Amino acid sequence: MGPRKEGLEGQRQSRLAATSRVTRAGKRLFFGIVGFFLVAGIAPSATGQPPVDPDEVVILARDFARFRRNGTVTEGAVVVNELGGTSVLHRTFEQLSGLFVSDAIRVRGGEPPGPKFWDLFVNTVLDSKNGMVVMNSGPDPIASGDFPILPYPTPAVVTPGSDNVVVRRNDGPVTLAPGAYDAIRVGRSGVLAFTGGTYDIRVLRVARNASVFFNSTTTLRIRDRLRVGLRSVLGPNPDVPTFNPRCIVYEVAGERRVRFGTATVLEGVISAPLARVVLQGVVATTSVTGREVVVGADSLLSPPPPASVCP
């Protein structure tokens, strides 16, 4: 394991330990416990549009979001943007700080209590076991005129090139300059570093146990497909001055599913407005936009800090 993987794995373990401590404390200090069964027209406890700060958004799903078993958001906002949008949550979902905003919520699996929210904005909840927990404020209703909650992006315009790049395990670290490419493939245990700038790519595929590093502010504009295998690492290069993960942006124009595999460590912003985005058991400092967003079991998410200036 290289120094970057060791550093990010250490970060993952410390974040998991911190989350466990906060969760245990939260279980002793609930501010409110609220259960619902087929609730419609929740009585308001506050007025006004949900106060969502775009810089604090972890998930912006246009129509649908799903959190599977033991999904955790340490802080930041989860937003299902459209009127009629739905969130499906396993009962073990936890949001330790921030807003959760969705027209409708369905709760599945497990035993009460749970799922757990910090601040909750919702109109309709289906929870046959009456076990939802609100730790700070809510549930507050959302007026139909407040949808969409945030401006929703349009797909990037991408003009790929004809050059293919293949990075193999035995190639050593490969550095790639900005430009237009056809397919970029990072093989199992391969290491690729983007120098920074804008890249137009048809397909980006990253195999398991691979590393993709960024030396500076980078935008990857991907026309057709983005797929990352399990146990991979994607984030700032450890050999350059530290910079904000918000300065790493993946813009996916197509409708094909975007997938990050189990146990991947991810730092960067994902924008795939037409696609279904699947984060399968990841540890991520990210902000994800997708038509549908599915967060797999045991995922741990937090937003990158606001970035006033990128290097």
Sine and cosine of phi, psi and omega as CSV:
sin_phi,cos_phi,sin_psi,cos_psi,sin_omega,cos_omega
0.00,0.00,0.79,-0.61,-0.03,-1.00
-0.96,0.27,0.13,-0.99,-0.04,-1.00
-0.88,0.47,-0.56,0.83,-0.01,-1.00
-0.93,0.35,-0.68,0.73,0.01,-1.00
-0.90,0.43,-0.64,0.77,0.03,-1.00
-0.88,0.47,-0.68,0.73,0.00,-1.00
-0.90,0.43,-0.70,0.71,-0.01,-1.00
-0.95,0.32,-0.56,0.83,0.06,-1.00
-0.92,0.39,-0.62,0.79,0.09,-1.00
-0.89,0.45,-0.66,0.76,0.06,-1.00
-0.88,0.48,-0.66,0.75,0.01,-1.00
-0.87,0.49,-0.73,0.68,-0.04,-1.00
-0.91,0.42,-0.65,0.76,0.01,-1.00
-0.92,0.40,-0.62,0.78,0.02,-1.00
-0.92,0.39,-0.63,0.78,0.05,-1.00
-0.89,0.45,-0.67,0.74,0.01,-1.00
-0.91,0.42,-0.67,0.74,0.03,-1.00
-0.90,0.44,-0.65,0.76,0.03,-1.00
-0.88,0.47,-0.66,0.75,0.01,-1.00
-0.88,0.47,-0.67,0.74,0.01,-1.00
-0.91,0.42,-0.70,0.71,0.00,-1.00
-0.90,0.44,-0.64,0.76,-0.01,-1.00
-0.89,0.45,-0.70,0.72,0.01,-1.00
-0.89,0.46,-0.65,0.76,0.03,-1.00
-0.90,0.43,-0.66,0.75,0.00,-1.00
-0.88,0.47,-0.58,0.81,0.00,-1.00
-0.91,0.41,-0.42,0.91,0.02,-1.00
-1.00,0.00,-0.26,0.97,-0.16,-0.99
-0.79,-0.61,0.64,0.77,0.03,-1.00
-0.88,0.48,0.72,-0.69,0.08,-1.00
-1.00,0.10,-0.41,0.91,-0.01,-1.00
-0.25,-0.97,0.57,-0.82,0.07,-1.00
-0.82,-0.57,0.83,-0.55,-0.11,-0.99
-0.77,-0.64,0.81,-0.59,0.05,-1.00
-0.92,-0.40,0.53,-0.85,-0.04,-1.00
-0.66,-0.75,0.51,-0.86,0.17,-0.99
-0.68,-0.73,0.93,-0.37,0.00,-1.00
0.77,0.64,0.80,0.60,-0.09,-1.00
-1.00,0.05,0.71,-0.70,0.14,-0.99
-0.71,-0.70,0.57,-0.82,0.02,-1.00
0.93,0.37,0.82,0.58,-0.01,-1.00
-0.89,0.45,0.70,-0.71,-0.01,-1.00
-0.92,0.39,0.71,-0.71,-0.08,-1.00
-0.96,0.29,0.62,-0.78,0.18,-0.98
-0.91,-0.42,0.01,1.00,0.08,-1.00
-0.40,-0.91,0.21,-0.98,-0.01,-1.00
-0.82,-0.57,0.33,-0.94,0.06,-1.00
0.99,-0.14,0.27,-0.96,0.00,-1.00
-0.92,0.40,0.55,-0.83,0.06,-1.00
-0.80,0.61,0.78,-0.63,-0.10,-0.99
-0.99,0.15,0.95,0.32,-0.06,-1.00
-1.00,0.04,0.84,-0.55,0.12,-0.99
-1.00,0.00,0.88,-0.48,-0.02,-1.00
-0.83,0.56,-0.49,0.87,0.00,-1.00
-0.96,0.28,-0.16,0.99,-0.01,-1.00
-0.94,-0.35,0.16,0.99,-0.04,-1.00
-0.98,0.19,0.79,-0.62,0.12,-0.99
-1.00,-0.08,-0.71,0.70,0.00,-1.00
-0.79,-0.62,0.81,-0.59,0.20,-0.98
-0.84,-0.55,0.99,-0.16,0.03,-1.00
-0.98,-0.20,0.74,-0.67,-0.01,-1.00
-0.91,0.41,-0.76,0.65,-0.15,-0.99
-0.85,-0.52,-0.47,0.88,-0.22,-0.98
-0.40,-0.91,0.67,-0.74,0.12,-0.99
-0.71,-0.70,0.56,-0.83,0.04,-1.00
-0.66,-0.76,0.73,-0.68,0.11,-0.99
-0.89,-0.46,0.87,-0.49,0.02,-1.00
-1.00,0.07,-0.15,-0.99,-0.17,-0.99
-0.79,0.61,0.74,-0.68,0.11,-0.99
0.87,0.49,0.48,0.88,0.14,-0.99
-0.95,0.30,0.70,-0.71,-0.05,-1.00
-0.74,-0.67,0.75,-0.66,0.18,-0.98
-0.94,-0.33,0.90,-0.43,-0.07,-1.00
-0.96,0.28,-0.55,0.83,0.06,-1.00
-0.26,-0.96,0.19,-0.98,0.03,-1.00
0.99,-0.13,0.06,-1.00,-0.14,-0.99
-0.97,-0.24,0.63,-0.78,0.19,-0.98
-0.93,-0.38,0.84,-0.54,-0.10,-0.99
-0.77,-0.64,0.82,-0.57,0.25,-0.97
-0.98,-0.19,0.90,-0.43,-0.42,-0.91
-0.98,0.18,-0.51,0.86,-0.18,-0.98
-0.98,-0.18,0.47,-0.88,0.17,-0.98
-0.87,0.49,0.75,-0.66,-0.09,-1.00
1.00,-0.01,-0.08,1.00,0.04,-1.00
-0.93,0.36,0.45,-0.89,-0.10,-0.99
-0.72,-0.69,0.60,-0.80,0.17,-0.99
-0.91,-0.41,0.73,-0.68,0.09,-1.00
-0.92,-0.39,0.86,-0.52,-0.13,-0.99
-0.83,-0.56,0.72,-0.70,0.23,-0.97
-0.95,0.32,0.50,-0.86,-0.09,-1.00
-0.90,0.44,-0.28,0.96,0.01,-1.00
-1.00,0.06,0.02,1.00,0.03,-1.00
-0.88,0.48,0.64,-0.76,0.05,-1.00
-0.69,-0.72,0.72,-0.69,0.16,-0.99
-0.87,-0.49,0.92,-0.38,-0.15,-0.99
-1.00,0.10,-0.34,0.94,0.07,-1.00
-0.29,-0.96,0.49,-0.87,0.06,-1.00
0.96,-0.29,-0.07,-1.00,-0.09,-1.00
-0.98,-0.22,0.55,-0.84,0.20,-0.98
-0.84,-0.54,0.84,-0.53,-0.12,-0.99
-0.78,-0.63,0.86,-0.51,0.01,-1.00
-0.33,-0.94,0.66,-0.75,0.03,-1.00
-0.86,0.51,-0.67,0.74,-0.02,-1.00
-0.69,-0.73,0.51,-0.86,0.05,-1.00
-0.74,-0.67,0.71,-0.70,0.16,-0.99
-0.90,-0.44,0.73,-0.69,-0.01,-1.00
-0.94,-0.34,0.73,-0.68,-0.04,-1.00
-0.69,-0.72,0.45,-0.89,0.19,-0.98
0.96,0.27,0.35,-0.94,0.13,-0.99
0.94,0.33,-0.06,-1.00,-0.01,-1.00
-0.89,-0.46,0.51,-0.86,0.04,-1.00
-0.87,0.49,0.37,-0.93,-0.01,1.00
-0.99,0.15,0.18,-0.98,0.06,-1.00
0.85,-0.52,0.30,-0.95,-0.03,1.00
-0.93,0.36,0.19,-0.98,-0.10,-0.99
-0.87,-0.50,0.74,-0.68,-0.02,-1.00
-0.83,-0.56,0.37,-0.93,0.15,-0.99
-1.00,0.00,-0.96,0.29,0.11,-0.99
-0.91,-0.42,0.77,-0.64,-0.14,-0.99
-0.84,-0.54,0.79,-0.61,0.13,-0.99
-0.86,-0.51,0.87,-0.49,-0.08,-1.00
-0.33,-0.94,0.47,-0.88,0.05,-1.00
-0.97,-0.26,-0.64,0.77,-0.07,-1.00
-0.73,-0.69,0.75,-0.67,0.02,-1.00
-0.79,-0.61,0.74,-0.68,0.10,-0.99
-0.89,-0.45,0.96,-0.30,-0.05,-1.00
-0.56,-0.83,0.99,-0.12,-0.11,-0.99
-0.93,0.38,-0.31,0.95,-0.04,-1.00
-0.98,-0.20,0.08,1.00,0.10,-0.99
0.76,0.65,0.80,0.60,-0.13,-0.99
-0.83,-0.55,0.15,0.99,-0.05,-1.00
-0.91,0.42,0.59,-0.81,-0.03,-1.00
-0.84,-0.54,0.81,-0.59,0.08,-1.00
-0.92,-0.39,0.87,-0.49,-0.17,-0.98
-1.00,-0.02,-0.26,0.97,-0.03,-1.00
-0.74,-0.68,-0.93,0.36,-0.04,-1.00
-0.62,-0.78,0.46,-0.89,-0.01,-1.00
0.95,-0.31,-0.04,-1.00,0.09,1.00
-0.98,0.22,0.69,-0.72,0.05,-1.00
-0.93,-0.37,0.62,-0.78,0.00,-1.00
-0.97,0.23,0.26,-0.96,0.02,-1.00
-0.85,-0.53,0.84,-0.55,0.03,-1.00
-0.93,0.37,0.57,-0.82,-0.02,-1.00
-0.86,0.51,-0.51,0.86,0.02,-1.00
-0.95,0.32,-0.19,0.98,0.02,-1.00
-1.00,0.08,-0.12,0.99,0.08,-1.00
-1.00,-0.04,0.57,-0.82,-0.15,0.99
-0.92,0.40,0.49,-0.87,-0.09,-1.00
-0.93,0.36,-0.66,0.75,-0.02,-1.00
-0.75,-0.66,0.42,-0.91,0.14,-0.99
-0.85,0.52,0.68,-0.73,-0.06,-1.00
-0.96,-0.28,0.71,-0.70,-0.11,-0.99
-0.96,0.29,0.39,-0.92,0.15,-0.99
-0.99,-0.11,0.40,-0.92,-0.03,-1.00
-0.90,0.44,0.51,-0.86,0.06,-1.00
-0.93,0.38,0.47,-0.88,0.15,-0.99
-1.00,-0.07,0.87,-0.50,-0.13,-0.99
-0.85,-0.53,0.74,-0.68,0.06,-1.00
-0.84,-0.55,1.00,0.02,-0.04,-1.00
-0.92,0.40,0.31,-0.95,0.11,-0.99
-0.99,-0.17,-0.33,-0.94,-0.04,-1.00
-0.93,-0.36,-0.15,0.99,-0.04,-1.00
-0.98,0.18,0.71,-0.70,0.09,-1.00
-0.98,-0.22,0.56,-0.83,0.04,-1.00
-0.80,-0.60,0.80,-0.60,0.07,-1.00
-0.83,-0.56,0.82,-0.57,0.00,-1.00
-0.93,-0.38,0.88,-0.48,-0.03,-1.00
-0.97,-0.23,0.26,-0.96,-0.05,-1.00
-0.83,0.56,-0.66,0.75,-0.11,-0.99
-1.00,0.02,0.07,1.00,-0.01,-1.00
-0.97,0.24,-0.27,0.96,-0.17,-0.99
0.96,0.29,0.02,-1.00,0.02,-1.00
-0.87,0.50,0.76,-0.65,0.03,-1.00
-0.93,-0.36,0.76,-0.65,0.00,-1.00
-0.96,-0.27,0.69,-0.73,-0.09,-1.00
-0.81,-0.58,0.81,-0.59,0.02,-1.00
-0.98,0.18,0.37,-0.93,0.04,-1.00
-0.89,0.45,0.41,-0.91,-0.01,-1.00
0.42,-0.91,-0.24,-0.97,-0.03,-1.00
-0.95,-0.31,0.75,-0.66,-0.07,-1.00
-0.71,-0.71,0.37,-0.93,0.11,-0.99
-1.00,0.08,-1.00,0.10,0.02,-1.00
-0.90,-0.43,0.71,-0.70,0.14,-0.99
-0.91,-0.42,0.85,-0.53,-0.02,-1.00
-0.81,-0.58,0.83,-0.55,0.07,-1.00
-0.96,-0.28,0.91,-0.42,-0.07,-1.00
-0.97,0.26,0.09,-1.00,-0.02,-1.00
-0.82,0.58,0.81,-0.59,0.00,-1.00
0.91,0.41,0.22,0.98,0.08,-1.00
-0.96,0.27,0.33,-0.94,-0.01,-1.00
-0.77,-0.64,0.85,-0.53,0.02,-1.00
-0.81,-0.59,0.70,-0.71,0.07,-1.00
-0.85,-0.52,0.82,-0.57,0.14,-0.99
-1.00,0.06,0.77,-0.63,-0.07,-1.00
-0.95,0.31,-0.42,0.91,-0.05,-1.00
0.83,-0.56,0.39,-0.92,-0.05,-1.00
0.94,-0.33,-0.38,-0.92,-0.08,-1.00
-0.92,-0.38,0.73,-0.69,0.00,-1.00
-0.83,-0.56,0.78,-0.63,0.12,-0.99
-0.97,-0.23,0.86,-0.50,-0.18,-0.98
-0.71,-0.70,0.64,-0.77,0.10,-0.99
-0.98,0.19,-0.75,0.66,-0.06,-1.00
-0.65,-0.76,0.70,-0.72,0.17,-0.99
-0.83,-0.56,0.89,-0.46,0.03,-1.00
-0.83,-0.56,0.77,-0.64,-0.02,-1.00
-0.84,-0.54,0.86,-0.51,-0.04,-1.00
-0.98,0.19,0.09,-1.00,-0.03,-1.00
-0.89,0.46,0.51,-0.86,0.07,-1.00
0.88,0.47,0.31,0.95,0.02,-1.00
-1.00,-0.01,0.23,-0.97,0.04,-1.00
-0.79,-0.61,0.74,-0.67,0.09,-1.00
-0.82,-0.57,0.91,-0.42,-0.08,-1.00
-0.93,-0.38,0.36,-0.93,-0.02,-1.00
-0.77,-0.63,0.81,-0.59,-0.05,-1.00
-1.00,0.07,-0.32,0.95,-0.04,-1.00
-0.28,-0.96,-0.10,-0.99,0.03,-1.00
-0.80,0.61,0.79,-0.61,-0.09,-1.00
-0.64,-0.77,0.67,-0.74,0.18,-0.98
-0.86,-0.50,0.87,-0.49,0.10,-0.99
-0.98,-0.17,0.94,-0.34,0.04,-1.00
-0.99,-0.14,0.91,-0.42,-0.17,-0.99
-0.89,-0.45,0.86,-0.52,-0.10,-1.00
-0.97,0.23,-0.72,0.69,-0.22,-0.98
-0.93,-0.36,-0.75,0.66,-0.19,-0.98
-0.46,-0.89,0.66,-0.75,0.15,-0.99
-0.78,-0.63,0.85,-0.53,-0.02,-1.00
-0.60,-0.80,0.76,-0.65,-0.06,-1.00
-0.80,-0.60,0.76,-0.65,-0.01,-1.00
-0.98,0.21,0.08,-1.00,-0.09,-1.00
-0.95,0.30,0.43,-0.90,0.06,-1.00
0.84,0.54,0.56,0.83,0.07,-1.00
-0.99,-0.13,0.26,-0.97,0.00,-1.00
-0.80,-0.61,0.79,-0.61,0.02,-1.00
-0.72,-0.70,0.87,-0.49,0.00,-1.00
0.08,-1.00,-0.13,-0.99,-0.01,-1.00
-0.85,0.53,0.57,-0.82,0.01,-1.00
-0.93,0.36,0.77,-0.64,-0.01,-1.00
-0.93,0.37,-0.25,0.97,-0.05,-1.00
-1.00,-0.04,0.09,1.00,0.04,-1.00
-0.84,-0.53,0.30,-0.96,0.03,-1.00
-0.82,0.57,0.64,-0.77,-0.04,-1.00
-0.87,0.50,0.69,-0.73,0.11,-0.99
-0.65,-0.76,0.26,-0.97,-0.15,-0.99
-0.93,0.37,0.76,-0.65,0.07,-1.00
-0.85,0.52,-0.34,0.94,0.05,-1.00
-0.91,0.41,-0.27,0.96,0.04,-1.00
-1.00,0.09,0.06,1.00,0.11,-0.99
-0.93,-0.36,0.89,-0.46,-0.11,-0.99
-0.79,-0.61,0.77,-0.64,0.15,-0.99
-0.96,-0.28,0.90,-0.44,0.04,-1.00
-0.94,-0.34,0.94,-0.33,-0.06,-1.00
-0.97,-0.25,0.85,-0.52,-0.11,-0.99
-1.00,0.04,-0.45,0.89,-0.17,-0.99
-1.00,0.08,-0.02,-1.00,-0.04,-1.00
-0.98,-0.18,-0.12,0.99,-0.04,-1.00
-0.94,0.33,0.49,-0.87,-0.08,-1.00
-0.86,0.51,0.70,-0.72,0.12,-0.99
-0.99,-0.17,0.77,-0.64,-0.11,-0.99
-0.68,-0.73,0.72,-0.69,0.15,-0.99
-0.90,-0.44,0.82,-0.58,-0.17,-0.99
-0.97,0.24,0.18,-0.98,-0.05,-1.00
-0.84,0.54,0.66,-0.75,0.07,-1.00
0.91,0.41,0.32,0.95,0.12,-0.99
-0.97,0.23,0.62,-0.79,0.10,-0.99
-0.97,-0.26,0.86,-0.51,-0.15,-0.99
-0.81,-0.59,0.74,-0.68,0.15,-0.99
-0.76,-0.65,0.88,-0.48,-0.01,-1.00
0.49,-0.87,0.15,-0.99,-0.06,-1.00
-0.98,-0.22,0.74,-0.68,0.00,-1.00
-0.91,-0.40,0.84,-0.55,0.07,-1.00
-0.81,-0.58,0.95,-0.31,-0.01,-1.00
-0.69,-0.72,0.95,0.31,-0.22,-0.97
-0.90,0.45,-0.34,0.94,-0.02,-1.00
-0.97,-0.24,-0.07,1.00,-0.20,-0.98
-0.94,-0.33,0.30,-0.96,0.22,-0.97
-1.00,0.02,0.84,-0.54,-0.04,-1.00
-0.96,-0.29,0.80,-0.60,-0.03,-1.00
-0.89,-0.46,0.86,-0.51,0.09,-1.00
-0.95,-0.31,0.98,-0.19,-0.21,-0.98
-0.99,-0.10,1.00,0.07,0.05,-1.00
0.94,0.34,0.70,0.72,-0.07,-1.00
-0.99,-0.13,0.32,-0.95,0.27,-0.96
-0.93,-0.37,0.90,-0.43,-0.23,-0.97
-0.66,-0.76,0.71,-0.71,0.27,-0.96
-0.98,-0.22,0.99,-0.17,-0.26,-0.97
-0.41,-0.91,0.26,-0.97,0.24,-0.97
-0.74,-0.68,0.87,-0.49,-0.15,-0.99
-0.90,-0.43,0.78,-0.63,0.11,-0.99
-0.88,-0.47,0.76,-0.65,0.04,-1.00
-0.34,-0.94,0.36,-0.93,0.10,-0.99
-0.84,0.54,-0.71,0.70,0.15,-0.99
-0.74,-0.68,0.61,-0.79,0.03,-1.00
-0.79,-0.61,0.82,-0.58,0.01,-1.00
-0.88,-0.47,0.83,-0.56,-0.01,-1.00
-0.95,-0.32,0.89,-0.46,-0.11,-0.99
-0.97,0.26,0.10,-1.00,-0.04,-1.00
-0.85,0.52,0.64,-0.77,0.10,-0.99
0.92,0.40,0.38,0.93,0.06,-1.00
-0.98,0.19,0.51,-0.86,0.01,-1.00
-0.75,-0.66,0.90,-0.43,-0.13,-0.99
-0.84,-0.54,0.59,-0.81,0.17,-0.98
-0.49,-0.87,0.42,-0.91,-0.02,-1.00
-0.99,0.13,0.49,-0.87,0.17,-0.99
-0.94,0.34,0.42,-0.91,0.03,-1.00
-0.92,0.39,0.40,-0.92,0.07,-1.00
-0.83,0.56,0.56,-0.83,-0.02,-1.00
-0.86,-0.52,0.96,-0.28,0.05,-1.00
-0.98,0.20,-0.54,0.84,-0.01,-1.00
-0.65,-0.76,0.72,-0.69,0.10,-1.00
-0.95,-0.32,0.59,-0.81,-0.03,-1.00
-0.94,0.34,0.00,0.00,0.00,0.00
